[in-house]
C-alpha cells in the first residue's frame, strides 16, 4: 500500500497510455505470436485480454512501480471500467506473458538494422542485502553467491548477461546464477547476433570465442 501512496500518476495520462499500448500490443500479438498460443483453449473466455496484460507490464516499468501488488491496486483504482481478475490469477497470467513479450521483442528486432557493432556485458541481480547473503533462501537451487567486481563484494542472486547495440537496442539476454562466469555464457548469449563486431571486456574472452 505504501508504494501506491507514494505514486499518484495523472489519471488521464495513465488511461491514455494504457489504451494506446493495448492497441499496439494487439497488433504485435497478431503479427508475431504463434497461433497455437492465440487460439489456445478458453482464450476467448478470459476476462483479461493478453494485450491488456502486456500493456500493464510495460506501464509498471514506465511508472517505476516496484511490485505487482502496487500495479494491481493502482489499476483497480484508476481504471474502474476494466474488469479485473483476482490477484493470484493476475500474477499467473503475468508469468504466462513473459515468453510472449520475448517473442514480440525478437520480432521487432528482426525489423531493425542493428548496425555493425554490438556490446556484451553483465550486471548483478541481487536478491537480498549483503549481510543476508549466507541466510537467504529465496530461489534456492537457482540463485547462489557471486562476486560483484565493481563494488568488490559478494552478492546472492542472479547475473544478467546482455547483448545490445550502442543505441540501446537489446539483441539478446540471459539470466544465470550469480556464480556463473561471463566466459561460460559468451557463446550462448552472442549466438545468432546480427552484428559482425562484438565488444566485450576480457571476462568474456575464451579460446573458443577467439576462434568462433
C-alpha positions as a printed Julia matrix, in Angstrom:
212×3 Matrix{Float64}:
   0.0     0.0     0.0
   2.91    2.3     0.8
   4.21    2.01   -2.78
   0.83    3.02   -4.12
   0.55    6.04   -1.81
   3.97    7.23   -2.87
   2.93    7.16   -6.51
  -0.06    9.03   -7.92
   0.03    9.23  -11.74
  -2.28   11.52  -13.6
  -5.49    9.58  -14.28
  -5.91   10.8   -17.85
  -2.22   10.23  -18.65
  -2.25    6.65  -17.34
  -5.5     5.8   -19.09
  -4.31    7.29  -22.4
  -1.03    5.37  -22.28
  -2.83    2.15  -21.39
  -5.32    2.5   -24.24
  -2.55    3.31  -26.73
  -0.33    0.42  -25.69
  -3.11   -2.17  -25.62
  -3.96   -1.3   -29.25
  -0.3    -1.58  -30.25
   0.14   -4.9   -28.46
  -2.96   -6.29  -30.14
  -1.3    -5.62  -33.5
   2.02   -7.1   -32.36
   0.37  -10.23  -30.96
  -1.38  -10.9   -34.26
   1.86  -10.24  -36.16
   4.44  -12.19  -34.13
   2.84  -14.57  -31.62
   2.2   -18.15  -32.84
  -1.44  -19.02  -33.48
  -1.17  -22.02  -31.16
  -0.97  -19.51  -28.3
  -3.53  -17.04  -29.64
  -6.05  -19.83  -30.29
  -5.36  -21.71  -27.05
  -8.26  -23.29  -25.19
 -10.63  -20.83  -23.48
  -8.58  -17.86  -24.68
 -11.73  -16.1   -25.82
 -13.42  -16.53  -22.43
 -10.78  -14.78  -20.34
 -11.82  -11.58  -18.58
  -8.41  -10.01  -19.17
  -7.05   -9.87  -22.71
  -3.41  -10.64  -23.45
  -2.82   -7.16  -24.84
  -4.16   -5.62  -21.61
  -1.65   -7.56  -19.52
   1.26   -6.71  -21.79
   0.32   -3.03  -21.7
   0.2    -3.07  -17.89
   3.57   -4.84  -17.72
   5.12   -2.0   -19.71
   3.36    0.66  -17.64
   4.72   -0.92  -14.46
   8.22   -0.26  -15.76
   7.38    3.17  -17.18
   5.91    4.41  -13.9
   8.57    2.63  -11.82
   6.19    0.58   -9.72
   8.2    -1.8    -7.56
   5.68   -4.64   -7.05
   2.87   -6.33   -8.94
   0.57   -5.67   -6.0
   1.18   -1.93   -6.36
   0.25   -2.16  -10.03
  -2.81   -4.3    -9.28
  -4.17   -1.86   -6.7
  -3.41    1.12   -8.9
  -5.28   -0.35  -11.86
  -8.31   -1.18   -9.71
  -8.46    2.43   -8.53
  -7.51    4.32  -11.66
  -9.19    2.12  -14.31
 -12.52    1.17  -12.69
 -14.03    0.3   -16.07
 -11.5    -2.51  -16.59
 -12.76   -5.9   -15.41
 -10.05   -7.17  -13.06
  -9.35  -10.76  -12.09
  -8.25  -11.94   -8.66
  -4.65  -11.14   -7.76
  -3.38  -14.74   -7.8
  -4.78  -15.23  -11.29
  -3.33  -11.87  -12.31
   0.21  -12.87  -11.32
  -0.11  -16.26  -13.04
  -1.16  -14.56  -16.26
   1.77  -12.13  -15.92
   4.18  -15.07  -15.78
   2.49  -16.57  -18.82
   3.07  -13.36  -20.77
   6.85  -13.39  -20.24
   7.65  -15.66  -23.22
   5.09  -13.78  -25.34
   6.85  -10.49  -24.66
  10.15  -12.13  -25.62
   8.69  -13.33  -28.95
   7.43   -9.83  -29.7
  10.82   -8.33  -28.82
  12.58  -10.75  -31.16
  10.08  -10.0   -33.9
  10.6    -6.27  -33.58
  14.37   -6.78  -33.6
  14.06   -8.54  -36.96
  12.57   -5.34  -38.38
  15.54   -3.19  -37.39
  19.04   -2.74  -38.71
  21.26   -3.13  -35.63
  24.39   -1.98  -37.42
  27.89   -3.42  -37.33
  28.72   -3.26  -33.62
  27.15   -4.84  -30.54
  28.21   -4.7   -26.9
  28.06   -7.59  -24.42
  28.19   -7.07  -20.68
  26.68   -8.39  -17.45
  25.32   -6.91  -14.25
  24.39   -8.4   -10.86
  20.8    -9.03   -9.84
  20.99   -9.36   -6.03
  18.0   -10.75   -4.15
  18.95   -9.52   -0.68
  21.22   -7.17    1.21
  24.89   -8.11    1.58
  24.51   -9.11    5.26
  21.84  -11.68    4.29
  23.97  -13.49    1.69
  24.55  -16.63    3.77
  21.0   -16.83    5.09
  18.85  -16.06    2.05
  16.78  -18.95    0.7
  14.62  -17.29   -1.95
  15.02  -19.1    -5.3
  17.02  -21.8    -3.53
  18.5   -24.18   -6.08
  18.56  -21.48   -8.74
  20.23  -18.41   -7.25
  23.6   -18.56   -5.48
  26.59  -16.47   -4.4
  28.57  -14.46   -6.92
  31.09  -11.64   -6.91
  30.45   -8.06   -7.98
  33.82   -6.79   -9.18
  32.58   -3.19   -9.41
  31.58   -2.99   -5.74
  34.22   -5.56   -4.73
  31.8    -7.64   -2.71
  29.87  -10.88   -2.94
  26.11  -10.99   -3.51
  23.34  -13.58   -3.52
  21.11  -13.78   -6.57
  21.48  -13.9   -10.33
  23.54  -12.33  -13.09
  22.11  -10.83  -16.27
  24.15  -11.13  -19.47
  23.01   -8.83  -22.26
  23.93   -8.04  -25.85
  22.84   -4.61  -27.08
  23.67   -2.07  -29.75
  25.37    1.23  -28.81
  21.95    2.86  -29.3
  20.35    0.66  -26.63
  18.57   -1.97  -28.75
  18.63   -5.26  -26.81
  19.56   -8.14  -29.11
  19.65  -10.96  -26.57
  19.84  -11.56  -22.82
  20.32  -14.5   -20.47
  19.82  -14.78  -16.7
  22.16  -17.16  -14.86
  23.01  -17.94  -11.23
  25.38  -15.34   -9.8
  28.35  -17.73   -9.71
  28.35  -18.43  -13.47
  31.31  -16.71  -15.08
  30.92  -14.49  -18.12
  33.1   -16.7   -20.29
  30.73  -19.69  -19.9
  27.76  -17.88  -21.45
  29.54  -15.75  -24.04
  28.9   -18.09  -26.97
  25.29  -18.7   -25.95
  24.29  -15.07  -25.5
  26.01  -13.99  -28.72
  24.55  -16.81  -30.82
  22.86  -15.54  -33.98
  23.92  -11.98  -33.2
  23.37   -9.96  -36.42
  26.35   -7.68  -35.74
  29.71   -8.85  -37.09
  31.65   -7.0   -34.39
  31.01   -7.55  -30.67
  32.73   -5.5   -27.97
  33.33   -7.21  -24.62
  35.62   -6.99  -21.62
  38.27   -9.66  -21.01
  35.91  -11.65  -18.79
  34.06  -12.87  -21.87
  37.12  -13.83  -23.89
  37.98  -17.54  -24.14
  39.91  -19.73  -26.57
  36.66  -20.94  -28.16
  35.33  -17.41  -28.55
  38.54  -16.19  -30.17
  38.2   -18.85  -32.89
  34.39  -18.55  -33.27
